[in-house]
Structures are given as structure tokens and as C-alpha cells.
């Protein structure tokens, strides 16, 4: 897969960030994909997600937030993250050339995407995909981080591991069940980082492909 490096303006104040564009020849959808809080678009987790999606003909535009573009020191504020999400979706729409566009990300990146959409709808965006939505901090169960989801009017897909310590299932399931536009898929034996329990017999590759297949089916039904 040929992956192209692009630069686009995240915000006028923060300037340009990097996006990596990969499009399978038979692509049916595009996913604007943002990273976790401590990882960048080059991280193995982001590569694994993209490669699994290429197998099911979904293109990805994975992009950095400004703080990670500059080395990862300190998170950007909510306004900067929201503006960056909007800019990345706009660039994805351009690259998509008419294909349906989705957006989301790993943990922090997915949450920043939904918060941006909750503030104001994004033109051209058909749905949000969460790879491990961070419902609460580890060992601090709660659902406050999900409050904004009620203000999101487009479909949302939650891909969550059965061992995710940042999204306890007895909390996550009722949250998603309460969203008329929410869908939940549980990935067996996977933790928040999509690492697998070795004795489960599952591999990380199989877990990623399970998530990708689910995303493909969900997107095709939108």
C-alpha cells in the first residue's frame, strides 16, 4: 500500500500538521483517524488499524494533533482539537473524491472527534468510529465523559475490548444502549490498547481484523 504524506493547516494559530493518506484500489469509504493521547500517526497501533482497514477496502487519513506534531509535550486544548478534527475531515473529503467519509480515532482521538461534532455538525461527515472510547480513567469508573454524546446526531460505532480498563462493560453498555444512533461491538480478550490476552487464543491481527470487518459492515449499512 502506497501511503502519501500530506500537510494541512490544523488551526491558524498552530499551523500545519501531518496526515498520512492510504487508499486501497477498491476503496468504498474513508476514515479520518486520529491518534491516542500519547501516540502519533506513526505508532504501531495506528498502522495496525489502517492496515486492517485496507484489507476491507476502507481508506484512512490518519493525522496528528498539533501537540504531537511538535513532539508530544502536553495535550492541546479542546478548541484546538476540535478545529483540527474539522480541518482533517475537510481534507479527507477532498481526498475521498466522492466516497463517504467517517471520522474517529484511538481513545483520546475518538473522544475529541465526538466532542467536536457535539459542538457543531461537520459537513460531509457520515459517522464516528471509536477504537476504545475512554469512558473513564483506569480504576475510576464513571460516565461523565459520555455526556456530550447525546448531542451527536450522526451514527456512532464503539469498538471496545472486553478487557478495557477504561470502559468497564457494565457502564459502557448502558451508555451506548441509551444512544439512538450508537452501536457497540465487543472485541474478545482485548484491552484498551487492543493488546490481547495470550491464553485467549486470539491474536492482535485477528482482533484488528474483527474490528475492521465490523466497521465495514456498519459503514455499508449507513
C-alpha positions as CSV (number, residue, x, y, z in Angstrom):
1,X,0.0,0.0,0.0
2,X,1.4,3.4,-1.0
3,X,0.9,5.9,1.8
4,X,1.2,9.5,0.9
5,X,2.3,12.2,3.4
6,X,0.3,15.4,3.4
7,X,0.5,18.6,5.3
8,X,-2.7,20.6,6.2
9,X,-3.4,23.6,8.5
10,X,-4.8,22.4,11.8
11,X,-5.6,25.9,13.0
12,X,-4.3,29.3,12.0
13,X,-2.6,29.6,15.4
14,X,-1.0,26.2,15.5
15,X,-0.1,25.9,11.8
16,X,0.4,22.7,9.8
17,X,0.3,19.1,10.9
18,X,0.9,15.8,9.1
19,X,-1.6,13.4,7.7
20,X,-0.9,10.0,6.1
21,X,-3.2,9.0,3.3
22,X,-3.7,5.4,2.2
23,X,-6.3,4.4,-0.3
24,X,-6.9,0.8,-1.5
25,X,-7.8,0.5,-5.2
26,X,-11.3,-0.7,-4.4
27,X,-12.0,1.8,-1.5
28,X,-15.6,2.2,-0.5
29,X,-15.2,4.6,2.4
30,X,-12.7,6.9,4.0
31,X,-11.9,7.1,7.7
32,X,-10.2,10.3,9.1
33,X,-8.3,8.6,12.0
34,X,-6.8,10.5,15.0
35,X,-4.3,9.1,17.5
36,X,-4.3,8.3,21.2
37,X,-3.1,10.8,23.8
38,X,0.5,9.5,23.9
39,X,0.9,8.2,20.4
40,X,1.3,9.7,16.9
41,X,0.2,8.6,13.4
42,X,3.4,6.6,13.1
43,X,2.7,4.4,16.2
44,X,2.2,0.7,15.6
45,X,-1.4,0.9,16.8
46,X,-2.3,3.4,14.1
47,X,-0.5,1.4,11.5
48,X,-2.3,-1.8,12.6
49,X,-5.7,-0.2,12.4
50,X,-5.0,1.3,8.9
51,X,-3.6,-2.0,7.5
52,X,-6.6,-4.0,8.8
53,X,-9.0,-1.4,7.2
54,X,-7.1,-1.5,3.9
55,X,-8.0,-5.2,3.8
56,X,-11.7,-4.4,3.8
57,X,-11.3,-1.5,1.3
58,X,-11.5,1.4,3.7
59,X,-9.1,4.2,3.1
60,X,-7.6,6.1,6.0
61,X,-6.3,9.6,6.6
62,X,-4.5,9.4,9.9
63,X,-3.5,12.7,11.3
64,X,-1.6,14.3,14.2
65,X,-2.9,16.9,16.6
66,X,-0.6,19.9,16.9
67,X,0.9,18.9,20.2
68,X,2.0,15.6,18.8
69,X,3.3,17.2,15.6
70,X,5.7,19.2,17.9
71,X,6.9,16.2,19.9
72,X,4.0,15.3,22.2
73,X,4.6,17.6,25.1
74,X,1.3,18.5,26.7
75,X,-2.1,18.0,25.2
76,X,-3.8,20.6,23.1
77,X,-6.9,22.4,24.5
78,X,-10.4,21.3,23.4
79,X,-10.8,24.2,21.0
80,X,-7.6,23.3,19.2
81,X,-8.5,19.7,19.0
82,X,-12.0,20.4,17.7
83,X,-10.6,22.7,15.0
84,X,-8.0,20.1,14.0
85,X,-10.7,17.5,13.7
86,X,-12.7,19.8,11.4
87,X,-9.7,20.5,9.3
88,X,-8.8,16.8,9.0
89,X,-12.3,15.9,7.9
90,X,-12.3,18.7,5.3
91,X,-9.0,17.4,3.9
92,X,-10.4,13.8,3.9
93,X,-13.5,14.9,2.0
94,X,-11.2,16.4,-0.6
95,X,-9.1,13.2,-0.9
96,X,-12.2,11.0,-0.9
97,X,-13.3,12.2,-4.3
98,X,-17.0,11.4,-3.5
99,X,-16.6,8.4,-1.2
100,X,-18.5,8.5,2.1
101,X,-16.3,10.0,4.9
102,X,-16.2,8.8,8.5
103,X,-14.1,10.1,11.4
104,X,-12.8,8.9,14.7
105,X,-9.8,7.6,16.4
106,X,-8.0,5.7,19.1
107,X,-9.1,6.6,22.7
108,X,-8.4,10.3,23.1
109,X,-8.6,10.9,19.3
110,X,-12.1,9.4,19.1
111,X,-13.4,11.4,22.1
112,X,-12.0,14.6,20.6
113,X,-13.8,13.8,17.4
114,X,-17.2,13.3,19.1
115,X,-16.7,16.4,21.2
116,X,-16.1,18.4,18.0
117,X,-19.3,17.0,16.4
118,X,-21.3,17.6,19.6
119,X,-20.3,21.3,19.5
120,X,-21.3,21.7,15.8
121,X,-22.1,19.2,13.0
122,X,-19.3,18.7,10.4
123,X,-20.2,19.0,6.8
124,X,-19.6,15.8,4.8
125,X,-19.2,13.5,7.9
126,X,-21.4,10.4,7.9
127,X,-20.4,8.8,11.2
128,X,-18.0,8.4,14.1
129,X,-15.9,5.4,14.9
130,X,-14.3,4.9,18.4
131,X,-11.4,2.5,18.8
132,X,-11.5,2.1,22.6
133,X,-13.6,5.0,23.8
134,X,-12.1,6.2,27.1
135,X,-15.2,6.3,29.2
136,X,-13.3,6.8,32.4
137,X,-9.8,6.8,33.9
138,X,-8.5,3.4,35.0
139,X,-9.8,2.4,38.4
140,X,-12.0,5.5,38.5
141,X,-15.3,4.3,36.9
142,X,-17.8,6.9,35.8
143,X,-19.7,8.0,32.7
144,X,-19.2,11.8,32.7
145,X,-17.0,11.6,29.6
146,X,-20.0,10.3,27.7
147,X,-22.3,13.3,28.5
148,X,-21.7,15.0,25.2
149,X,-22.6,12.0,23.1
150,X,-26.3,12.9,23.4
151,X,-25.6,15.9,21.3
152,X,-24.1,13.9,18.4
153,X,-26.8,13.3,15.8
154,X,-24.8,11.1,13.3
155,X,-24.2,7.3,13.8
156,X,-21.5,6.2,16.2
157,X,-19.7,2.8,16.3
158,X,-17.9,1.8,19.6
159,X,-15.2,-0.9,19.1
160,X,-14.3,-1.9,22.6
161,X,-12.3,-4.7,24.1
162,X,-13.8,-7.0,26.7
163,X,-10.8,-6.2,28.9
164,X,-10.7,-2.4,28.5
165,X,-10.0,-1.0,31.9
166,X,-11.0,2.5,30.7
167,X,-14.5,1.4,29.6
168,X,-16.0,-1.1,32.1
169,X,-18.7,-3.0,30.3
170,X,-21.4,-2.6,32.9
171,X,-21.0,1.2,32.4
172,X,-20.3,1.3,28.6
173,X,-23.2,-0.9,27.5
174,X,-26.0,1.2,29.1
175,X,-24.4,4.4,27.7
176,X,-24.4,3.0,24.2
177,X,-27.9,1.5,24.6
178,X,-29.1,4.9,25.5
179,X,-27.9,6.4,22.3
180,X,-30.4,6.0,19.4
181,X,-27.6,6.3,16.9
182,X,-25.0,4.2,18.8
183,X,-23.7,0.7,18.1
184,X,-21.4,-1.4,20.3
185,X,-19.1,-4.2,19.1
186,X,-17.0,-6.1,21.7
187,X,-13.6,-7.4,20.6
188,X,-12.8,-10.6,22.6
189,X,-9.9,-10.6,25.0
190,X,-8.7,-7.1,24.0
191,X,-7.6,-4.3,26.4
192,X,-7.6,-0.6,25.9
193,X,-4.5,-0.7,23.7
194,X,-6.0,-3.5,21.7
195,X,-3.5,-5.9,23.2
196,X,-4.8,-9.5,23.6
197,X,-4.7,-11.9,26.5
198,X,-2.3,-14.6,25.3
199,X,-4.1,-17.5,26.7
200,X,-7.3,-16.5,24.9
201,X,-6.1,-17.9,21.6
202,X,-6.8,-14.5,19.9
203,X,-4.0,-12.6,18.1
204,X,-3.7,-8.9,17.8
205,X,-4.0,-9.2,14.0
206,X,-7.3,-11.2,14.4
207,X,-8.6,-8.6,16.8
208,X,-7.9,-5.7,14.4
209,X,-9.5,-7.6,11.5
210,X,-12.6,-8.3,13.7
211,X,-12.9,-4.6,14.3
212,X,-12.3,-3.8,10.6
213,X,-14.9,-6.2,9.4
214,X,-17.4,-4.8,11.9
215,X,-16.7,-1.3,10.8
216,X,-17.1,-2.3,7.1
217,X,-20.5,-3.9,7.8
218,X,-21.7,-0.9,9.9
219,X,-20.5,1.6,7.3
220,X,-22.1,-0.2,4.4
221,X,-25.5,0.0,6.2
222,X,-25.4,3.7,6.9
